[in-house]
Amino acid sequence: MNHTTSAAAPQRMAAPAPGAGLSVFPRRSVLAVLVCWLLVVFDGYDLIVYGTVQGSLISDTGWGLTKATAGTIGSMAFIGMMIGAVFAGRMSDTWGRRRTIIGCAVVFSVFTILCAFAPNAPVFGGLRLLAGIGLGGLVPSANALVAELVPEKWRSTIATLMMSGVPIGGSIAALVGIPLIPAFGWPAMFLVAVVALLVVIPLGIRYLPETLAPGHKGEARGQVAKEAVGFGSLLRAPYLGTSLLFAIGTLVTLFAWYGLGTWLPNLMQLAGYNLGSALTFALALNLGAVAGSVLTAWAGTRFGPIPTAIAAAAVAAVGLLVLVTGPPVAVVYLMLVLAGVGTHGTQCLIIAAVASHYPAHLRGTALGWALGVGRIGAVAAPQAGGLLLAAGLGVNSNFLAFAGAAAAAAVLLAAVGTKIKKSTAVGVSNV
């Protein structure tokens, strides 16, 4: 039997039965998950790459950028991501995961490549916004697809590991930037997206299946053709309170994570380190995030995604507060690793919790809602960082702002956990 999927006629696949083991995790599902992960890697690269070139854009382009305007340009991709996350999550529930994923990947790759040829700051910012639409749409669509391909008992673990692609992409951006920017200039960093366009997207066309579209007749396990889909279903009982808390928790988490991703190299240069050293600090943050993806995948399976997310957010807050004290360089590296573990780990666990909490016909919409509203934090973070620096409040003001966001995430997730426990207890008492 041929297990590959034709590009012309993608095969529909039902999710494995709940609680099934890896023995029912077929080869084509493994390949599909791997392709989704590779696309998330490039998603992460294209997001974090702006932080690696920000100093060069300010000093080398002649565009007249200041710290504040550089922050505004940094926010453009996140505005696009907010748009993409909201609409792509809904689209993937309606039109199918496969075509939404591939479409988003094409959009972010093409517009990232075009950034290398931008003649001025407004055009560059506009291209970043358009790339952001694809970047924001990919993650909820890919997570919704993967959640339907893996056994339910592995769903939280795989969702968390999937998101390791974001900091791995960010790590690649930092590593590539150390030799590439001095040798070829900042535009070369955006041309790396050619690899996604010419290699990974064709793999997606070949190997990504189309899962059974929720709400259509014949869905696996007799799913609910008459169930309501869309954002209205999320914003009424029994989901309203949890949906709002997940969204605001995502907002503050992304404020911390993308604020650090955008400003960290520049902050460390302002603190007196050269570009190479500043990029190694960014690498420490992203490697911590990679480690956080693995650690939180294990801990989330063992202790549950919400309790683990609360602990991860608290770790990030503490690590960032320590940076304010001006510790030795070795401690700075360690705290940045912990900040990466905590901020990105929290976001991974929120995604895992959302994917597990909502039924299949709302999963893509719920992920798009949480990530779409959450992108407000990603939009605000570059702006806030630039404004704090422009106001003369110094590097530590950024670390304090991001630490406060991580602490707020811990509080909001504790509220989510309490609400879910109460609703579960009510459900049990009514049985």
WODAGI-V894636 format. One record per residue. N is the residue number from 1. PSI is psi in radians with two decimals (999 if undefined). Layout:
BEGIN
n->N psi->PSI
n->N psi->PSI
END
This chain:
BEGIN
n->1 psi->2.32
n->2 psi->2.12
n->3 psi->-0.02
n->4 psi->2.84
n->5 psi->2.19
n->6 psi->2.44
n->7 psi->-0.54
n->8 psi->-0.56
n->9 psi->1.36
n->10 psi->2.39
n->11 psi->2.39
n->12 psi->2.42
n->13 psi->2.35
n->14 psi->2.66
n->15 psi->2.63
n->16 psi->2.73
n->17 psi->2.57
n->18 psi->2.36
n->19 psi->0.01
n->20 psi->2.70
n->21 psi->-3.09
n->22 psi->-0.22
n->23 psi->-0.40
n->24 psi->0.34
n->25 psi->1.55
n->26 psi->2.84
n->27 psi->-0.72
n->28 psi->-0.51
n->29 psi->-0.70
n->30 psi->-0.79
n->31 psi->-0.69
n->32 psi->-0.76
n->33 psi->-0.72
n->34 psi->-0.73
n->35 psi->-0.74
n->36 psi->-0.74
n->37 psi->-0.74
n->38 psi->-0.68
n->39 psi->-0.64
n->40 psi->-0.60
n->41 psi->-0.83
n->42 psi->-0.57
n->43 psi->-0.83
n->44 psi->-0.72
n->45 psi->-0.86
n->46 psi->-0.47
n->47 psi->-0.88
n->48 psi->-0.33
n->49 psi->-0.55
n->50 psi->-0.68
n->51 psi->-0.58
n->52 psi->-0.45
n->53 psi->-0.03
n->54 psi->-0.79
n->55 psi->-0.70
n->56 psi->-0.66
n->57 psi->-0.62
n->58 psi->-0.73
n->59 psi->-0.44
n->60 psi->-0.22
n->61 psi->-0.41
n->62 psi->0.30
n->63 psi->-0.10
n->64 psi->0.51
n->65 psi->2.46
n->66 psi->3.08
n->67 psi->-0.68
n->68 psi->-0.81
n->69 psi->-0.55
n->70 psi->-0.65
n->71 psi->-0.66
n->72 psi->-0.78
n->73 psi->-0.67
n->74 psi->-0.52
n->75 psi->-0.34
n->76 psi->-0.75
n->77 psi->-0.62
n->78 psi->-0.52
n->79 psi->-0.78
n->80 psi->-0.69
n->81 psi->-0.65
n->82 psi->-0.79
n->83 psi->-0.83
n->84 psi->-0.72
n->85 psi->-0.74
n->86 psi->-0.85
n->87 psi->-0.60
n->88 psi->-0.63
n->89 psi->-0.75
n->90 psi->-0.73
n->91 psi->-0.69
n->92 psi->-0.52
n->93 psi->-0.44
n->94 psi->-0.83
n->95 psi->-0.23
n->96 psi->2.55
n->97 psi->-0.76
n->98 psi->-0.94
n->99 psi->-0.54
n->100 psi->-0.76
n->101 psi->-0.87
n->102 psi->-0.75
n->103 psi->-0.77
n->104 psi->-0.70
n->105 psi->-0.70
n->106 psi->-0.78
n->107 psi->-0.88
n->108 psi->-0.55
n->109 psi->-0.84
n->110 psi->-0.81
n->111 psi->-0.44
n->112 psi->-0.75
n->113 psi->-0.74
n->114 psi->-0.42
n->115 psi->-0.53
n->116 psi->-0.37
n->117 psi->0.20
n->118 psi->2.29
n->119 psi->-0.30
n->120 psi->3.04
n->121 psi->-0.75
n->122 psi->-0.74
n->123 psi->-0.75
n->124 psi->-0.80
n->125 psi->-0.70
n->126 psi->-0.70
n->127 psi->-0.65
n->128 psi->-0.66
n->129 psi->-0.78
n->130 psi->-0.70
n->131 psi->-0.64
n->132 psi->-0.54
n->133 psi->-0.76
n->134 psi->-0.70
n->135 psi->-0.76
n->136 psi->-0.55
n->137 psi->-0.44
n->138 psi->-0.83
n->139 psi->-0.89
n->140 psi->-0.60
n->141 psi->-0.78
n->142 psi->-0.71
n->143 psi->-0.64
n->144 psi->-0.73
n->145 psi->-0.85
n->146 psi->-0.68
n->147 psi->-0.46
n->148 psi->-0.18
n->149 psi->-0.34
n->150 psi->2.69
n->151 psi->2.58
n->152 psi->-0.63
n->153 psi->-0.36
n->154 psi->0.01
n->155 psi->-0.82
n->156 psi->-0.75
n->157 psi->-0.84
n->158 psi->-0.67
n->159 psi->-0.71
n->160 psi->-0.77
n->161 psi->-0.60
n->162 psi->-0.73
n->163 psi->-0.13
n->164 psi->-0.35
n->165 psi->-0.54
n->166 psi->-0.96
n->167 psi->-0.48
n->168 psi->-0.76
n->169 psi->-0.71
n->170 psi->-0.65
n->171 psi->-0.71
n->172 psi->-0.72
n->173 psi->-0.76
n->174 psi->-0.76
n->175 psi->-0.78
n->176 psi->-0.61
n->177 psi->-0.54
n->178 psi->-0.85
n->179 psi->-0.52
n->180 psi->-0.74
n->181 psi->-0.83
n->182 psi->-0.58
n->183 psi->-0.73
n->184 psi->-0.09
n->185 psi->2.94
n->186 psi->-0.56
n->187 psi->-0.53
n->188 psi->-0.50
n->189 psi->-0.55
n->190 psi->-0.36
n->191 psi->-0.25
n->192 psi->-0.45
n->193 psi->-0.24
n->194 psi->-0.60
n->195 psi->-0.76
n->196 psi->-0.75
n->197 psi->-0.68
n->198 psi->-0.33
n->199 psi->-1.00
n->200 psi->-0.72
n->201 psi->-0.77
n->202 psi->-0.61
n->203 psi->-0.67
n->204 psi->-0.74
n->205 psi->-0.61
n->206 psi->-0.72
n->207 psi->-0.31
n->208 psi->2.21
n->209 psi->2.96
n->210 psi->2.00
n->211 psi->2.85
n->212 psi->2.20
n->213 psi->2.12
n->214 psi->2.47
n->215 psi->-0.06
n->216 psi->2.63
n->217 psi->2.55
n->218 psi->0.11
n->219 psi->2.59
n->220 psi->2.47
n->221 psi->0.51
n->222 psi->0.70
n->223 psi->2.92
n->224 psi->1.47
n->225 psi->-0.46
n->226 psi->-0.01
n->227 psi->2.44
n->228 psi->2.45
n->229 psi->2.88
n->230 psi->3.00
n->231 psi->-0.49
n->232 psi->-0.60
n->233 psi->-0.53
n->234 psi->-0.46
n->235 psi->0.55
n->236 psi->2.95
n->237 psi->2.49
n->238 psi->0.22
n->239 psi->-0.19
n->240 psi->-1.02
n->241 psi->-0.80
n->242 psi->-0.70
n->243 psi->-0.73
n->244 psi->-0.75
n->245 psi->-0.73
n->246 psi->-0.76
n->247 psi->-0.79
n->248 psi->-0.64
n->249 psi->-0.69
n->250 psi->-0.69
n->251 psi->-0.89
n->252 psi->-0.56
n->253 psi->-0.78
n->254 psi->-0.50
n->255 psi->-0.81
n->256 psi->-0.82
n->257 psi->-0.88
n->258 psi->-0.40
n->259 psi->-0.80
n->260 psi->-0.76
n->261 psi->-0.62
n->262 psi->-0.72
n->263 psi->-0.28
n->264 psi->-0.88
n->265 psi->-0.75
n->266 psi->-0.67
n->267 psi->-0.73
n->268 psi->-0.56
n->269 psi->-0.73
n->270 psi->-0.48
n->271 psi->-0.03
n->272 psi->0.05
n->273 psi->2.64
n->274 psi->3.04
n->275 psi->-0.76
n->276 psi->-0.79
n->277 psi->-0.69
n->278 psi->-0.68
n->279 psi->-0.52
n->280 psi->-0.52
n->281 psi->-0.71
n->282 psi->-0.66
n->283 psi->-0.71
n->284 psi->-0.75
n->285 psi->-0.80
n->286 psi->-0.62
n->287 psi->-0.63
n->288 psi->-0.67
n->289 psi->-0.65
n->290 psi->-0.85
n->291 psi->-0.66
n->292 psi->-0.63
n->293 psi->-0.74
n->294 psi->-0.83
n->295 psi->-0.75
n->296 psi->-0.46
n->297 psi->-0.78
n->298 psi->-0.87
n->299 psi->-0.63
n->300 psi->-0.63
n->301 psi->-0.66
n->302 psi->-0.75
n->303 psi->-0.14
n->304 psi->2.52
n->305 psi->-0.62
n->306 psi->-0.90
n->307 psi->-0.67
n->308 psi->-0.67
n->309 psi->-0.66
n->310 psi->-0.80
n->311 psi->-0.73
n->312 psi->-0.75
n->313 psi->-0.68
n->314 psi->-0.69
n->315 psi->-0.77
n->316 psi->-0.77
n->317 psi->-0.77
n->318 psi->-0.79
n->319 psi->-0.74
n->320 psi->-0.60
n->321 psi->-0.62
n->322 psi->-0.62
n->323 psi->-0.52
n->324 psi->-0.43
n->325 psi->-0.08
n->326 psi->0.92
n->327 psi->2.97
n->328 psi->2.83
n->329 psi->-0.73
n->330 psi->-0.68
n->331 psi->-0.62
n->332 psi->-0.82
n->333 psi->-0.80
n->334 psi->-0.76
n->335 psi->-0.60
n->336 psi->-0.64
n->337 psi->-0.80
n->338 psi->-0.66
n->339 psi->-0.69
n->340 psi->-0.77
n->341 psi->-0.83
n->342 psi->-0.85
n->343 psi->-0.91
n->344 psi->-0.64
n->345 psi->-0.70
n->346 psi->-0.78
n->347 psi->-0.72
n->348 psi->-0.77
n->349 psi->-0.59
n->350 psi->-0.77
n->351 psi->-0.77
n->352 psi->-0.72
n->353 psi->-0.72
n->354 psi->-0.78
n->355 psi->-0.55
n->356 psi->-0.46
n->357 psi->-0.58
n->358 psi->2.64
n->359 psi->2.87
n->360 psi->-0.67
n->361 psi->-0.18
n->362 psi->-0.01
n->363 psi->-0.89
n->364 psi->-0.72
n->365 psi->-0.74
n->366 psi->-0.73
n->367 psi->-0.73
n->368 psi->-0.68
n->369 psi->-0.91
n->370 psi->-0.82
n->371 psi->-0.59
n->372 psi->-0.89
n->373 psi->-0.67
n->374 psi->-0.50
n->375 psi->-0.29
n->376 psi->-0.69
n->377 psi->-0.69
n->378 psi->-0.62
n->379 psi->-0.76
n->380 psi->-0.54
n->381 psi->-0.88
n->382 psi->-0.67
n->383 psi->-0.83
n->384 psi->-0.77
n->385 psi->-0.79
n->386 psi->-0.71
n->387 psi->-0.67
n->388 psi->-0.72
n->389 psi->-0.74
n->390 psi->-0.49
n->391 psi->-0.01
n->392 psi->0.37
n->393 psi->-0.10
n->394 psi->2.99
n->395 psi->-0.71
n->396 psi->-0.44
n->397 psi->-0.60
n->398 psi->-0.80
n->399 psi->-0.66
n->400 psi->-0.71
n->401 psi->-0.74
n->402 psi->-0.59
n->403 psi->-0.73
n->404 psi->-0.67
n->405 psi->-0.72
n->406 psi->-0.70
n->407 psi->-0.69
n->408 psi->-0.65
n->409 psi->-0.75
n->410 psi->-0.74
n->411 psi->-0.79
n->412 psi->-0.68
n->413 psi->-0.57
n->414 psi->-0.65
n->415 psi->-0.68
n->416 psi->-0.84
n->417 psi->-0.74
n->418 psi->-0.74
n->419 psi->-0.73
n->420 psi->-0.71
n->421 psi->-0.74
n->422 psi->-0.75
n->423 psi->-0.61
n->424 psi->-0.74
n->425 psi->-0.68
n->426 psi->-0.73
n->427 psi->-0.71
n->428 psi->-0.71
n->429 psi->-0.40
n->430 psi->-0.09
n->431 psi->999
END
